[in-house]
Amino acid sequence: MNWQHTAYAYPMVFAAVVAAVLSAYAVQFVRRRGRNPIVVSFAVLTAAVAFWTATTAVKLLLVDPDAKLLAYKLLHVGAMTAAPTFFVFALAYTGRRKLLDRYVVASLYVVPAVFLVVLFTNPLELGYTGWQLSTVDGVTTVSVTDGPVSVFGLVYGFVLLFLGLGVIGQYALELDRPYRTQATLLLVGMAVPSVVAALELTGTPPLAGGVNLIPASLAVPAVTFGIAVYRYRLLDILPLAYATAGAHSADGLVVLDADEVVVHVNDHVRPLLGTGGPLLGRPASEAVPNYGDLAGDPPSCDALVEGGRYVELTRIPLDRAGDPLGWVVSVRDVTPRKRYELALESRNDELEVLNRIVRHDIRNDMQLVTAYIDIVLEHEPLSDEARTQLETALRRALNTVDLTDVLGQLMRATNDDERRRALDVGDALHEAVEDVREGYPNATFAVGDLPSATVFANDLLDSVFVNVLKNAVVHSDRDEPSIAIAATADGERVTVRIADDGPGIADEQKSVVFGKGAKGLESPGTGTGLYLVDTIVSNFGGTVRIEDNEPRGSVFVIELPLATVEAAD
């Protein structure tokens, strides 16, 4: 087989080599990070360009007429594949992936497939009407007269090419540096062969006739695509960032690369952060306030910025097939919410101080009152009516002292900052029984075998058992109440049962006795004890309910999650 030498083949070979390298890089990228429409379409596009330019170079170097015609037909495999693939790449790159349905994509290749079949078989001269060899500048070339199907195929390819350029051009206007540069490289690269093709096909000088330079002009997109891939990371972060966070979010968006360097910000970032300086290229730790706090879980925090405003920062990871590419940090103005939270915290602090002062003063006054009443009852001669009235006053004063204790415990129960630790339920029950037994010597407490069960709680666990035990004694209709305490544990929770032999609780009352201020008409208590029990148990992640005892009385059933289960959760 005879060959000829021509300098026209050099740019074609160069384009073929660069395109093949880019295609191989994209294929390797897919293997490492998984399939992605952008990368897959880029791999197919560059492979088509490599095949197109390589076969064109071979056609140009061949001398044999039949071999030249065969190479002419083969180069169209790459040329007709490149146009629809570039359009698919443009849609994927600009985030229009919903349009990339498999049937839509397949339909784009119907015309190229028909074109190639007609070109190779040439029925009724629909592919080409004739061909001949000619010599241009000492180079033997093959000139082919296109048939109607070939003309339609060329027009179809140009339509898809210009549609793709328009899609990327519109998208480039929405991007910030360096990604506007990335899109511009794609546009410039494809614009050069488009212009060359238009000049050649229309017979416009200086490219009228002679050697077909369209494949040679593909050396330009080969270079610009290579720069976009290696310098501006075409296959890496931008489309994924915009698909993740949205290009037009009302929030500020800061895109970081894998090295946590700012590579893009939208128009809202600088006003929200109160900065006018450049952010691109700066480490996130310098550009984003309180960035170190975003490393925790959840990856979100509030930051005070210029002007006394507050912003909420949230870091969203970007990855493809498990391989981290970078992050998007959203910036949202939360000044009204934050100021409300701070005002609420300040008000709560004031109320807590006021509560402590009031409870302190009431307790001191009531202790003084009860002391004087005790003195009068013990040392002064009183009528039966006067003694009864003083004893009633003493009970009410003691209830007031108890109320101050309950209120203090309630404040602690609703305080999330109250430190918790592993506590043994059996130890807490024994201590509670001893405390109540001292105050009610007429009551009998029977404590069964208690399992070794640990829960995450605080000192208020004692208050739960003390309040339930006191409730059983105070509401009993017997002179000598009997209370039985038992506990069981399974793999997830411990269940404590406190049973009394009192009058019991009606079914319609069992669901309401834990409400704030709920108490019986004849109850001497404050009505907050069982509400406190329910509040504390709920904060510990448990439940409390009431069952009927046999033959009479009630059973308070308290269930708490074991410490090992809660830690696993």
Residue pairs with C-beta under 8 A, 6 or more apart in sequence:
1 62
1 63
1 64
1 67
2 62
2 63
2 64
3 61
3 62
3 63
4 61
4 62
4 63
4 139
4 140
5 61
6 60
6 61
6 138
6 139
6 211
8 60
8 139
8 211
8 213
8 216
9 57
9 60
9 61
11 216
11 217
11 219
12 53
12 54
12 56
12 57
12 60
12 215
12 216
12 218
12 219
13 53
13 54
13 57
14 219
14 222
15 49
15 50
15 53
15 215
15 216
15 218
15 219
15 222
16 49
16 50
16 51
16 53
16 54
16 57
17 50
18 219
18 222
18 223
18 226
19 46
19 47
19 49
19 50
19 53
19 218
19 222
19 225
20 46
20 47
20 50
20 54
21 226
22 42
22 46
22 222
22 225
22 226
22 229
23 43
23 44
23 46
23 47
23 50
25 229
26 39
26 40
26 42
26 43
26 46
26 235
27 43
29 39
29 43
29 235
30 36
30 39
30 40
30 43
32 321
32 323
33 39
33 320
33 321
33 323
34 320
34 321
34 322
34 323
36 320
37 88
37 92
37 97
37 100
38 89
38 92
38 93
38 235
38 239
39 235
41 85
41 88
41 89
41 92
42 89
42 234
42 235
44 81
44 85
45 82
45 85
45 86
45 89
46 225
48 77
48 78
48 79
48 81
48 82
48 85
49 78
49 82
49 218
49 221
49 222
50 78
51 75
51 77
51 78
51 81
52 75
52 77
52 78
52 79
52 82
52 215
52 218
53 78
53 215
53 216
53 218
53 219
55 71
55 74
55 75
55 77
55 78
56 71
56 75
56 212
56 215
57 215
58 71
59 68
59 71
59 72
59 75
59 142
60 139
60 141
60 211
62 68
62 71
63 140
65 133
65 142
68 133
68 140
68 142
69 131
69 142
69 144
72 131
72 142
72 144
73 119
73 120
75 215
76 115
76 116
76 119
77 116
79 157
80 112
80 115
80 116
80 153
80 157
81 109
81 112
82 157
83 112
83 156
83 157
83 158
83 160
83 161
84 108
84 109
84 112
84 157
84 160
86 160
86 161
86 164
86 190
87 108
87 160
87 161
87 163
87 164
87 167
88 100
88 105
88 108
89 164
90 163
90 164
90 165
90 167
90 168
91 97
91 99
91 100
91 164
91 167
92 100
92 239
93 168
93 171
93 186
93 239
94 167
94 168
94 170
94 171
94 239
95 171
95 239
95 242
95 243
95 247
96 167
97 243
108 160
111 152
111 153
111 156
112 153
112 156
112 157
114 149
115 127
115 149
115 150
115 152
115 153
115 156
118 126
118 127
118 147
118 149
118 150
119 127
119 128
119 149
119 150
120 127
121 127
122 128
122 147
125 147
126 147
126 148
126 149
126 150
127 147
127 149
127 150
128 144
128 145
128 146
128 147
128 150
129 145
129 146
129 147
130 144
130 145
131 142
131 143
131 144
131 145
132 142
132 143
133 140
133 141
133 142
133 143
134 140
134 141
134 142
134 143
135 141
136 209
136 210
136 211
137 210
137 211
139 211
141 210
141 211
141 212
146 154
154 201
158 194
158 197
161 190
161 194
162 194
164 190
165 187
165 190
165 191
165 194
168 183
168 186
168 187
169 183
169 187
171 183
172 180
172 183
172 184
172 187
174 247
175 182
175 183
175 238
175 264
176 264
176 265
176 266
176 280
177 280
178 232
178 263
178 264
178 280
179 232
179 238
179 263
179 264
181 232
182 228
182 232
182 233
182 234
182 238
185 224
185 225
185 227
185 228
185 232
186 224
186 225
186 228
186 234
188 220
188 224
189 220
189 221
189 222
189 223
189 224
189 225
189 228
190 221
192 217
192 220
192 221
193 214
193 217
193 218
193 220
193 221
196 207
196 213
196 214
196 217
197 214
197 217
198 204
199 207
199 208
200 207
200 208
200 212
200 213
200 214
203 209
207 213
225 234
228 234
229 235
233 257
236 257
236 325
236 326
237 255
237 257
237 263
237 318
237 325
237 326
238 255
238 264
240 318
240 320
240 325
241 253
241 255
241 264
241 318
241 326
241 328
244 316
244 318
244 328
245 253
245 316
245 328
245 330
246 253
247 266
249 266
249 268
249 330
250 268
251 268
251 272
251 330
251 331
251 332
252 265
252 266
252 268
252 269
252 271
252 272
252 273
252 311
252 330
252 331
252 332
253 264
253 265
253 266
253 268
253 269
253 328
253 329
253 330
253 331
254 262
254 264
254 265
254 269
254 279
254 284
254 287
254 288
254 328
254 329
254 330
254 331
255 262
255 263
255 264
255 265
255 326
255 327
255 328
256 262
256 263
256 284
256 326
256 327
256 328
256 329
257 263
257 325
257 326
258 324
258 325
258 326
260 283
260 284
260 285
260 326
260 327
261 281
261 282
261 283
261 284
262 279
262 280
262 281
262 282
262 283
262 284
262 287
262 288
263 280
263 281
263 326
264 280
265 279
265 280
268 331
269 279
269 331
270 276
270 279
272 305
272 311
272 331
272 332
272 333
273 288
273 289
273 305
273 306
273 311
273 331
274 305
274 306
274 307
274 309
275 306
279 287
284 291
284 327
284 329
285 291
285 292
288 294
288 313
288 329
288 331
289 303
289 304
289 305
289 311
289 313
290 301
290 302
290 303
290 313
291 313
291 329
293 301
293 303
293 313
294 300
294 301
294 313
294 314
294 315
294 329
299 314
299 315
299 316
300 312
300 313
300 314
300 315
301 312
301 313
302 310
302 311
302 312
302 313
302 334
302 338
303 310
303 311
303 313
304 310
305 311
309 333
309 335
310 333
310 334
310 335
310 337
310 338
310 339
311 331
311 332
311 333
311 334
311 335
312 331
312 332
312 334
313 329
313 330
313 331
314 329
314 330
314 332
315 327
315 328
315 329
316 327
316 328
316 329
316 330
317 324
317 327
318 324
318 325
318 326
318 327
318 328
319 325
352 411
355 407
355 408
355 411
356 408
359 404
359 407
359 408
362 400
362 401
362 404
363 401
363 404
366 397
366 398
366 400
366 401
366 404
367 401
369 393
369 397
370 394
370 397
370 398
370 401
373 390
373 393
373 394
373 397
374 394
376 382
376 390
377 387
377 390
377 391
377 394
382 390
395 524
399 524
399 525
399 526
402 525
402 526
403 526
403 528
406 467
406 526
406 528
406 529
406 532
407 528
409 460
409 463
409 532
409 536
410 528
410 531
410 532
410 535
412 418
412 458
412 460
413 460
413 532
413 535
413 536
413 539
414 535
414 539
418 458
418 460
419 458
420 456
420 457
420 458
421 456
421 457
421 458
422 454
422 455
422 456
422 563
423 454
423 455
423 456
423 457
423 458
423 461
424 452
424 453
424 454
425 450
425 453
425 454
425 455
425 461
425 487
425 494
425 496
425 560
426 450
426 451
426 452
426 453
426 487
428 457
428 461
428 462
428 465
429 447
429 450
429 465
429 485
429 487
429 496
430 447
430 450
431 462
432 462
432 465
432 466
432 469
433 445
433 447
433 465
433 469
433 485
435 462
435 466
436 443
436 445
436 466
436 469
436 470
436 473
437 443
437 445
439 470
440 470
440 473
440 481
442 479
442 480
442 481
443 473
443 476
443 480
443 481
443 482
443 483
444 480
444 481
444 482
444 483
445 469
445 483
445 485
446 482
446 483
446 484
446 485
447 485
448 484
448 485
448 486
448 487
449 486
450 486
450 487
451 487
451 488
451 489
451 494
452 489
453 487
453 489
453 494
453 562
454 562
454 563
454 564
455 461
455 494
455 540
455 542
455 560
455 561
455 562
455 563
455 566
456 540
456 541
456 561
456 563
456 566
456 567
457 540
457 560
460 536
461 536
461 540
463 532
463 533
463 536
464 533
464 536
464 537
464 558
465 496
465 498
465 558
467 529
467 530
467 532
467 533
468 498
468 530
468 533
468 556
468 558
469 483
469 485
469 498
470 525
470 529
471 525
471 529
471 530
471 556
472 481
472 483
472 498
472 500
472 502
472 554
472 556
473 481
473 483
473 500
474 523
474 524
474 525
475 500
475 502
475 503
475 520
475 523
476 500
476 501
476 502
476 503
477 502
477 503
478 501
478 502
481 500
481 501
481 502
482 500
482 501
483 498
483 499
483 500
483 501
484 497
484 498
484 499
484 500
485 496
485 497
485 498
485 499
486 496
486 497
486 499
487 494
487 495
487 496
487 497
488 494
488 495
489 495
489 562
491 562
491 565
492 561
492 562
492 565
493 542
493 559
493 560
493 561
493 562
493 565
494 559
494 560
494 562
495 557
495 558
495 559
496 557
496 558
496 559
496 560
497 555
497 556
497 557
497 558
498 555
498 556
498 558
499 549
499 553
499 554
499 555
499 556
500 549
500 553
500 554
500 555
501 549
501 552
501 553
502 552
502 553
502 554
503 552
503 553
504 548
504 549
504 552
504 553
504 554
505 513
505 546
505 554
510 545
510 546
512 518
513 530
513 546
514 530
514 531
514 533
514 534
514 544
515 531
516 527
516 528
516 531
517 527
517 528
517 531
518 527
518 530
518 531
519 525
519 526
519 527
533 544
533 558
534 544
537 543
537 544
537 558
537 560
540 560
540 561
541 560
541 561
541 566
542 558
542 559
542 560
542 561
543 558
543 559
544 556
544 557
544 558
544 559
545 556
545 557
546 554
546 555
546 556
546 557
547 554
547 555
547 557
548 554
548 555
549 555
